[in-house]
Structures are given as structure tokens and as C-alpha cells.
């Protein structure tokens, strides 16, 4: 059976903040490029650099997504989704590259009954209780 990539729509307003440490010389180079008008600010430079690297390695990322059968983008699990999984007697192996969210009304017992494993390359948004209950299943 061929693996499928599910592309979910991106939301420009949703992002994750990261912090990086740069040496003074690298930072000076970035500031010079900003001053010369190549980039509007440091953030613009960093985002552009990241996107360039992602594009450079795009084929490798695509192959890895296929190999790991990851869902790409945003994936939201509602209480109704998990109740349907439970009713079918199945368990989920959640694999997402992007953002995975579990609805706030999902109880830890429902999550334990329906989620066998979670692998998220990006961010997982769920209540503290859900994360605590599934701690040994999050990899």
C-alpha cells in the first residue's frame, strides 16, 4: 500500500516562538544586510534562511515524510474523533509534522483508551492532564 501525504492548510497567524543564540560576528553580518536593505529586519533574514534550507532539503524531507507516514500541517483531534475510534475498538498512532492538537474537552481516560502513540515533529498542543496521561506514549 502506497503511503499518502495529507497536506493540511497552514495558518499564517499560528506559529511557535523559538530562541537562538548567535555569535556577535554572525549577528553583525545580519545587521549589515538589514542596514543595506536586503532584509527588513533580523527576523526576516532568519525566516528566509530557514526557508532556504528547508527548500534545499525538500526532497529529503518529502522522502522522510513518506517513509514515516507523517501527516503534514495541522491535525486536530476532537472528542468526537476519539469517541469514534473507541467505538470502533481501534487505537491511534498519531504522526504529525507540524501542529497536532487535542481538544480541551478530551479526558485523560479517553485519550489513554484511544491513543497508542504520538510522534510530533513540530508542536503538540494538549492540556497538561492529557500530556501527563500520555507521557509514556509521546515520542
C-alpha positions, 0 to 999 in steps of 0.5 A: 500500500502506497503511503499518502501525504495529507497536506493540511492548510497552514495558518499564517497567524499560528506559529511557535516562538523559538530562541537562538543564540548567535555569535556577535560576528554572525549577528553583525553580518545580519545587521549589515544586510538589514542596514543595506536593505536586503532584509527588513529586519533580523527576523526576516533574514532568519525566516528566509534562511530557514526557508532556504534550507528547508527548500534545499532539503525538500526532497529529503524531507518529502522522502522522510515524510513518506517513509514515516507516514507523517501527516503534514500541517495541522491535525486536530483531534476532537472528542468526537474523533476519539469517541469514534475510534473507541467505538470502533475498538481501534487505537491511534498512532498519531504522526504529525509534522507540524501542529497536532492538537487535542481538544480541551474537552478530551479526558485523560481516560479517553485519550489513554483508551484511544491513543497508542502513540504520538510522534510530533515533529513540530508542536503538540498542543494538549492540556497538561492532564492529557500530556501527563496521561500520555507521557509514556506514549509521546515520542 
